[in-house]
């Protein structure tokens, strides 16, 4: 039957003493737990938490250590956290989004979008005076392949310097460019405007100015799709 002899004798004794109701399932909870926290300690912890909702287990234990109640064993931090859960004093936090729920904002193929950025902090020495000057690096990354397509060092990050970097490194023209800086190829000076039209217009690209927080989060970008109609083009 798969039942021990001790269990059979227990059932017989219960049946003889109580009849059929004695054979009903009973709770398996132990009768006593020597290391269980005292009721007084649980009440003190719960009241302190209700009075100070921002206090955690560490702070409450510290307050109990400063003014220990007489005749009461202080609970540990884990025990205090379990008291919070039993008394309903813990506000559940929303679970983090699973990694597979995030959507990658990128173009479906290479040469569809280049991300232009300017990096500082590069020090170069003047060959004549030996003085150190900070230079800027104009970088370009393909949005799909993450391949570095542009890397040019310039003394000043002006619209003219960006235009020259694009003209020198452009072997093939991308479908669109995006940037998150003000001095991108949108200069208003006459000579920079003429240079931009001379060098960049034959590439037939569309430029989008992204937010300073990041090119990928720019409102002009769409997930895996070409630029929308009606956007500003340079």
N, C-alpha and C positions, 0 to 999 in steps of 0.2 A: 504493500500500500504506500510505501514511501513515507511512513510516519514512525517516529520513534516510540519505544515502549513507554517512556516517561510522559509523552503527550497523550497517549491513549489512557493511561491511568489518571491524568489530570482531567480529561474530558469525562471519564466515568465518575470521578468524585464530584465534579460540578453538576452532572446530571442527577446523581443521587441526592445532592443537597438542594438544588434549585429547579430541577426538571429541565424542560426544553429551553426556557429562557437562559439557563446557565451556559448553554452551548453557543450563545451569540458571541460575535467577535468583540474583543475588548481592546482598550487602548494599550499600546506598547510603551507609553511614556513612563520613564522611571519614577519611582515614588519620591526620590529625593536627589538633589544635586549639590554636593558639598561645596563646590567652587562657584555656585551661582551667586550673582551680585545681590546684595541685600535690597529689600524693598525701599528702605529709607534712602539708600544711595541712589536708586533709580529715580525716586521722587525729587531728590535734591538736584540731580542733573537735569531732569526734565523742566523743573521750575526755573533753573538758571538759564536754560536755553530759551524758554518762553520770554523771560525778561530781557534777554540779549540775543535776538535772533541771529546776529552776525558772528557770534562767538562759536568757534569750532571746538573739537574735542581737546585739542592741545591747550587752548585758552581756559576752558572750563576745568581741566585737570590742574592747571597752574593756579587758578583761583581756589580750588579745593585744597591744594598744598599750602597756600598761604594761610587759609583759615580752615584747618581740618576739623570736621565734626567729631564730637566725642563718641567713642565706641563704634566707629564706622570705618570699614576698610575702604581705601580709595580705589576706585576702578581705574583700569588702564584706558589708554586712548581708544583701543579697539573695542573695549566694552562700552565706552561712552558712545561710540559710533553705532553700535548695535542697539543701545538704548534709544538713540535718535530714530532709528528705523522702526523699532517697536512702537514708539509713541507717535509716529507719523510726523516727526519734526524735520524731515529731510525733504527738500523740494527736488524731485527728479529732474535731471538735466536732459535736454534732447540729445539723442545719439548723433554721432558724427555721420556725415554722408558717406556712403561707401565709395571707394575709389573708382569703381566702374561707372558711377553715375555722373562723373565729371565729363564735360564735353570739350574736346580739344579744338581750339579755334585756330585752324590752319587751312591753308589752301590745298586743294587736292593734288596739285602737281608742282614741280619746280618751275622757276622763272615766271611765276604768276604774281608774286609779291616779294619785294625786298624791304627789309626793315633797316632804316638808316639811323645811326646814332653817333654821338660825339662823346669820346672818353677823354678825360683830363688826367693830370697828375704825372705826365711824362716830361722829364727834365732833359733838355738838350743844351750843349755848350756851344757858345759862339766861337767860331774858328779864329776870329780876329781879336776879340777882347777877352775870350775865355769866360765870359759871364754865363751863368746858368739861367735859362729861361724855360718857362713851362709851355709845352706844346700840346696840341690837341690831336687826337687820332680820330679820323672819320672812318667809321666801320659800317659795313653792310652785310646783313645775314639773310639768306634765302629762307622764307617762311616755311617751306615744306621740308627741304633737305637739311636745314640748319647749317648750310655751308657758308663760310665767310667769303663773300664775293668782292668786298672792298676793304682795304686797309691802307689808309693814306695819312701821313703825318703832315700837319700844317701848323703854322705859328699862331694863327687866329682863326677861330671857327666862324667865319663869315659866309654869307651866301655865295660869294664868288669862289671861296675855297671848296665849298661843298660841290659846286657845279664842276670845278676842275677835277675833283676826285671822281665824280661820276663819269665825266668824259674820258678820263684816262683809263679807268677800269672797266668801262662798258664795252665788252666784246659782243655781247648780245643784249638786246633791250628787254627789260622785264615788262610785264603788263601793268604793274602798278608799283608805286613807292609809298612808304609811310614813314613818318618821323614824329618825334615828340619834343622838338626843340624849336625855338622861335626863329633862329637864323637859318632855317632850312632854305631850299631854293624858292623863297618868296620875297627876295630883296626888292626894295622899292627904288634903289638908286638906278640911274639911267644906264651906267656901264654894266652893272650886275644884271639888270633886266635884259639888256641886249645880249650879254654873254649867255644868259640862261636860255633865251630863245634860240640862239645860235647852236648851242651844244645839246640842249635837251629836247627841243621840239622835234628834231628828226627821230628821236627814240619813240615818239608817240606813246608816252607813258601818262598815267593818271596819278596825281599826287594827293595824298590824304594826310592831313595834320591830325595826329593822335593826341590824346591827353597826356600830360606829363607823368601820369601814374603808370603808363606802359602802352606800347604800341598794340599789343594783342587785345587790349580792352578798349581800343578806340571805337567810337560809335560808327565809324565809317566802314569797319570790317564786318564781314558776314562770315558765318561758318561754312567753310568749304564751298565758296561761291565767288563769282567775279564781282567787281564793284557795281553798286547799284546805279541805276540811271539817275541823272539829275544832280550828281555830286560835283563838287568843284574840281576842276582839272586845271593843271598848270601848262 
